[in-house]
């Protein structure tokens, strides 16, 4: 169990990145969703023991770990948003180097442990290829390999699917879901699809504030009967946006396909009821409709 109570972070110069965030996160996958600059990475770095909070406290399995990263690190795996590699090293060489830095495995164990971890993340076939030849998804899986060394109870991954193509993203989803079966995985992302695919529960952050905690099903249910979809011209879209809450507008075959939120009254001509999505709920939350996602403990 990871417990976060009143976590606040104020950087020099008065920039407040986190403002009294409180969460309780048990085993399995938990999502932290929010736009860039919402405070997600600051929260991840504090949990990983790389930053000290200005206020608040963190408990891991009932033990106070605030300001004591040495109590966290033996139980923690961390894949930061930006993870550096030496491109001229092979995958097995890079992983061995990272394992040495983490102090995982004795000298005689590194090769065997590295091979086991590479197989775990489906990179055994590329162990002797140079990292510079790896795709973005392969590099992320190499990062996960070092993060799960030592079988950590808590795995933190920060924006892990950003920049991945659809096939690599699906492969990474399967890997994260498998890892979440035996530990707590905290997934930080600005991509709604990540949360919709992986997370039974998630929290929404914006400007350092915790806006809500909920489930994808609860978020969609809160919009039942209020979403409509239709096609409009460019000029009509601008006029519609002044009188209705538009959540999404995409060009489909050169025509604007629009989704709008309407609590009361009849929809515009040509609009039909649509099943709500998590993206609808999230975008409305970002527009300030705070009642759409229920607040509460995670």
Secondary structure per residue as TSV (DSSP state, phi and psi in degrees):
chain	resnum	aa	ss	phi	psi
A	1	X	-	360.0	128.6
A	2	X	E	-108.2	122.0
A	3	X	E	-118.1	126.3
A	4	X	E	-118.6	124.5
A	5	X	E	-125.2	115.0
A	6	X	E	57.2	38.0
A	7	X	E	-71.8	125.1
A	8	X	E	-131.3	138.9
A	9	X	E	-136.1	118.4
A	10	X	E	-116.0	119.3
A	11	X	-	-82.6	159.7
A	12	X	T	-53.7	136.8
A	13	X	T	98.6	-4.8
A	14	X	S	90.5	5.9
A	15	X	-	-74.3	120.2
A	16	X	E	-97.4	112.0
A	17	X	E	-91.0	-31.0
A	18	X	E	-133.6	139.7
A	19	X	E	-131.2	85.5
A	20	X	E	66.6	45.4
A	21	X	E	-78.9	129.7
A	22	X	E	-130.4	131.0
A	23	X	E	-148.6	151.5
A	24	X	E	-124.4	122.9
A	25	X	E	-126.1	119.8
A	26	X	-	-98.0	-163.2
A	27	X	S	-66.5	163.8
A	28	X	E	91.6	-163.5
A	29	X	E	-92.0	131.4
A	30	X	E	-130.5	131.9
A	31	X	E	-100.0	144.9
A	32	X	E	-121.4	106.4
A	33	X	E	-110.5	135.8
A	34	X	-	177.2	160.9
A	35	X	-	-70.3	165.9
A	36	X	T	-57.7	135.9
A	37	X	T	87.9	8.6
A	38	X	S	-83.9	-11.1
A	39	X	S	108.2	2.8
A	40	X	H	-62.4	-48.4
A	41	X	H	-66.3	-37.5
A	42	X	H	-59.5	-44.1
A	43	X	H	-62.5	-43.7
A	44	X	H	-61.5	-43.0
A	45	X	H	-68.0	-33.4
A	46	X	H	-67.8	-44.7
A	47	X	H	-63.4	-32.2
A	48	X	T	-81.6	-0.5
A	49	X	T	79.4	18.2
A	50	X	S	-96.4	-15.4
A	51	X	S	-134.3	150.9
A	52	X	-	-100.3	136.5
A	53	X	-	-72.2	156.2
A	54	X	S	-75.1	-34.6
A	55	X	E	-155.5	165.1
A	56	X	E	96.6	177.4
A	57	X	E	-145.8	161.7
A	58	X	E	-128.6	132.6
A	59	X	E	-120.1	133.3
A	60	X	E	-120.8	114.5
A	61	X	T	52.8	42.2
A	62	X	T	83.3	-2.6
A	63	X	E	-103.3	131.9
A	64	X	E	-68.1	121.2
A	65	X	-	-120.9	1.5
A	66	X	T	-59.8	123.9
A	67	X	T	75.2	5.7
A	68	X	-	-128.1	70.8
A	69	X	H	-60.4	-25.5
A	70	X	H	-64.2	-20.4
A	71	X	H	-81.9	-21.1
A	72	X	H	-91.2	-44.8
A	73	X	H	-54.3	-40.2
A	74	X	T	-63.7	-20.0
A	75	X	T	-109.1	8.9
A	76	X	E	-118.6	138.4
A	77	X	E	-118.9	137.5
A	78	X	E	-138.8	125.8
A	79	X	E	-117.3	101.9
A	80	X	-	-71.6	169.3
A	81	X	S	-62.5	-41.1
A	82	X	S	-116.5	110.6
A	83	X	-	-118.0	120.2
A	84	X	-	-87.1	143.6
A	85	X	-	-129.5	157.0
A	86	X	-	-91.1	108.8
A	87	X	T	-64.1	-23.8
A	88	X	T	-84.2	-11.3
A	89	X	S	-81.1	153.6
A	90	X	B	-78.2	167.9
A	91	X	H	-58.3	-44.0
A	92	X	H	-69.1	-34.9
A	93	X	H	-67.9	-42.7
A	94	X	H	-64.1	-43.0
A	95	X	H	-66.9	-40.5
A	96	X	H	-60.6	-40.7
A	97	X	H	-61.7	-45.2
A	98	X	H	-65.4	-37.5
A	99	X	H	-66.8	-37.7
A	100	X	H	-62.1	-43.4
A	101	X	H	-62.6	-33.9
A	102	X	H	-82.1	-11.4
A	103	X	T	71.6	26.1
A	104	X	-	-97.6	123.7
A	105	X	S	84.5	137.7
A	106	X	-	-78.1	171.6
A	107	X	T	-54.0	-38.8
A	108	X	T	-79.4	-9.1
A	109	X	T	-100.6	-16.0
A	110	X	H	-58.3	-47.2
A	111	X	H	-62.9	-46.0
A	112	X	H	-66.1	-42.0
A	113	X	H	-66.2	-42.8
A	114	X	H	-60.9	-43.5
A	115	X	H	-62.8	-40.6
A	116	X	H	-63.7	-42.9
A	117	X	H	-68.5	-39.5
A	118	X	H	-63.9	-38.6
A	119	X	H	-66.0	-37.8
A	120	X	H	-60.7	-34.9
A	121	X	T	-102.0	17.0
A	122	X	T	60.5	44.5
A	123	X	-	-123.3	9.0
A	124	X	G	-57.5	-34.5
A	125	X	G	-68.0	-20.5
A	126	X	G	-111.9	17.4
A	127	X	T	-58.1	-35.5
A	128	X	T	-102.3	9.8
A	129	X	S	-87.8	147.3
A	130	X	B	-69.1	144.7
A	131	X	G	-60.9	-28.8
A	132	X	G	-65.0	-16.3
A	133	X	G	-92.0	-4.4
A	134	X	-	-75.4	145.5
A	135	X	-	-75.2	172.1
A	136	X	H	-60.0	-40.4
A	137	X	H	-66.7	-36.5
A	138	X	H	-66.6	-38.5
A	139	X	H	-65.9	-38.9
A	140	X	H	-64.7	-38.9
A	141	X	H	-68.0	-33.1
A	142	X	H	-65.6	-38.8
A	143	X	H	-63.4	-39.5
A	144	X	H	-65.5	-36.1
A	145	X	H	-57.7	-44.7
A	146	X	H	-70.3	-32.0
A	147	X	H	-68.5	-32.6
A	148	X	T	-93.5	1.8
A	149	X	T	-60.3	133.2
A	150	X	T	87.7	2.4
A	151	X	-	53.3	60.8
A	152	X	-	-66.7	149.2
A	153	X	S	-78.2	-25.0
A	154	X	E	-125.9	124.0
A	155	X	E	-117.4	124.8
A	156	X	E	-112.5	124.6
A	157	X	E	-126.7	126.1
A	158	X	E	-110.2	112.8
A	159	X	S	50.4	53.6
A	160	X	T	-74.3	-20.5
A	161	X	T	-104.4	0.0
A	162	X	T	-61.2	127.7
A	163	X	T	86.9	-2.7
A	164	X	-	-85.3	145.0
A	165	X	-	-76.5	166.0
A	166	X	H	-55.5	-40.3
A	167	X	H	-67.2	-43.4
A	168	X	H	-66.4	-35.6
A	169	X	H	-63.9	-43.5
A	170	X	H	-63.4	-40.2
A	171	X	H	-63.0	-40.2
A	172	X	H	-69.7	-37.3
A	173	X	H	-56.3	-47.2
A	174	X	H	-61.8	-40.4
A	175	X	H	-64.8	-46.6
A	176	X	H	-64.1	-40.5
A	177	X	H	-61.7	-40.3
A	178	X	H	-63.9	-44.0
A	179	X	H	-65.2	-31.8
A	180	X	T	-73.5	-10.7
A	181	X	T	-68.4	-23.6
A	182	X	S	-124.9	11.5
A	183	X	S	-161.7	174.2
A	184	X	E	-87.7	126.6
A	185	X	E	-117.9	121.7
A	186	X	E	-103.6	113.2
A	187	X	E	-106.3	116.1
A	188	X	E	-101.2	129.0
A	189	X	E	-159.0	157.4
A	190	X	S	-107.7	4.2
A	191	X	-	-99.0	112.8
A	192	X	H	-60.2	-37.2
A	193	X	H	-58.2	-35.7
A	194	X	H	-56.8	-46.8
A	195	X	H	-70.4	-44.1
A	196	X	H	-60.4	-33.8
A	197	X	H	-81.3	-37.6
A	198	X	H	-111.5	-29.0
A	199	X	-	-106.9	115.5
A	200	X	S	-64.7	-30.1
A	201	X	E	-137.8	153.6
A	202	X	E	-155.7	163.2
A	203	X	E	-122.2	153.6
A	204	X	E	-114.9	127.0
A	205	X	E	-113.8	144.2
A	206	X	E	-153.0	129.7
A	207	X	T	50.8	37.2
A	208	X	T	81.4	-2.7
A	209	X	E	-98.8	141.8
A	210	X	E	-83.0	111.2
A	211	X	E	-84.2	-37.2
A	212	X	E	-167.5	156.8
A	213	X	E	-128.9	139.0
A	214	X	E	-166.4	-170.3
A	215	X	-	-118.2	157.7
A	216	X	H	-56.1	-40.0
A	217	X	H	-65.1	-42.3
A	218	X	H	-64.5	-40.5
A	219	X	H	-64.0	-42.1
A	220	X	H	-68.6	-40.5
A	221	X	H	-61.9	-32.8
A	222	X	T	-65.1	-14.1
A	223	X	T	-109.3	4.2
A	224	X	T	-56.8	129.3
A	225	X	T	79.8	7.8
A	226	X	-	-119.3	-2.4
A	227	X	E	-106.4	139.0
A	228	X	E	-136.0	155.4
A	229	X	E	-137.7	143.0
A	230	X	E	-168.0	177.5
A	231	X	E	-114.0	141.1
A	232	X	E	-142.8	160.4
A	233	X	-	-78.4	170.8
A	234	X	H	-61.4	-47.3
A	235	X	H	-65.3	-39.1
A	236	X	H	-66.5	-32.6
A	237	X	H	-64.4	-43.7
A	238	X	H	-61.4	-41.5
A	239	X	H	-68.2	-40.5
A	240	X	H	-62.5	-40.0
A	241	X	H	-64.8	-20.3
A	242	X	H	-83.1	-16.6
A	243	X	H	-119.7	-11.2
A	244	X	S	-139.4	162.8
A	245	X	E	-90.2	102.1
A	246	X	E	-88.3	124.9
A	247	X	E	-91.6	-38.8
A	248	X	E	-147.4	146.6
A	249	X	E	-142.7	113.8
A	250	X	E	-122.3	144.3
A	251	X	E	-78.4	123.2
A	252	X	E	-125.4	111.2
A	253	X	T	55.1	39.6
A	254	X	T	82.3	3.0
A	255	X	E	-118.6	142.1
A	256	X	E	-73.3	115.8
A	257	X	E	-97.3	117.1
A	258	X	E	-117.0	139.0
A	259	X	E	-113.9	132.9
A	260	X	E	-134.8	155.4
A	261	X	E	-106.6	127.4
A	262	X	-	-141.9	111.0
A	263	X	S	-77.3	-40.6
A	264	X	S	-133.0	157.2
A	265	X	S	85.6	173.6
A	266	X	-	-87.1	144.8
A	267	X	-	-71.8	162.2
A	268	X	-	-61.0	158.9
A	269	X	T	-58.4	135.5
A	270	X	T	91.5	-8.0
A	271	X	-	-95.4	138.5
A	272	X	E	-123.3	156.9
A	273	X	E	-58.6	144.0
A	274	X	-	-133.0	146.2
A	275	X	-	-67.1	130.0
A	276	X	-	-68.4	149.6
A	277	X	-	-119.5	165.2
A	278	X	H	-64.1	-34.1
A	279	X	H	-64.4	-38.1
A	280	X	H	-57.2	-49.8
A	281	X	H	-61.1	-42.9
A	282	X	H	-65.9	-45.5
A	283	X	H	-65.4	-37.0
A	284	X	H	-66.7	-37.6
A	285	X	H	-60.3	-43.2
A	286	X	H	-65.8	-24.6
A	287	X	T	-84.0	-3.7
A	288	X	T	105.9	4.8
A	289	X	-	-83.3	71.4
A	290	X	G	-64.9	-18.8
A	291	X	G	-74.4	-9.7
A	292	X	G	-74.6	-28.8
A	293	X	S	-114.6	123.8
A	294	X	-	-67.8	134.8
A	295	X	-	-83.0	161.2
A	296	X	-	151.8	179.7
A	297	X	-	-74.7	146.1
A	298	X	-	-75.6	360.0
